[in-house]
Amino acid sequence: MNADYMLACGIVWRETADPEAGWELVEALQSADPRERVLAQALLVESGEHSMPLLESALSAGEVRPEAVAACMVEILRARQLGRAGGQPPSQPVVDVWLC
């Protein structure tokens, strides 16, 4: 999967919660290419709370390995906790991604 396609899926997922776009990102979490994994993680984390049910579904259906979704879930939960603790969620994405 190329980076442009993943970015498009990330935008569609964030803006519309389209399941196909979300599942493309979930599948990329298991890519052999570490850059694809990091980008998919960043896009899912950036989408925040609405990524959580998708990740949970993928995990419970056995579509993805637990270690592949763990980092995403941790970052989403961390952002949730920051919000509940009265702190402001980060204004920048939780994960910085360098493609070069």
Secondary structure, 3 states (H helix, E strand, C coil): CCHHHHHHHHHHHHHHCCHHHHHHHHHHCCCCCHHHHHHHHHHHHHCHHHHHHHHHHHHHCCCCCHHHHHHHHHHHHHHHHHHHCCCCCCCCCCCCCCCC
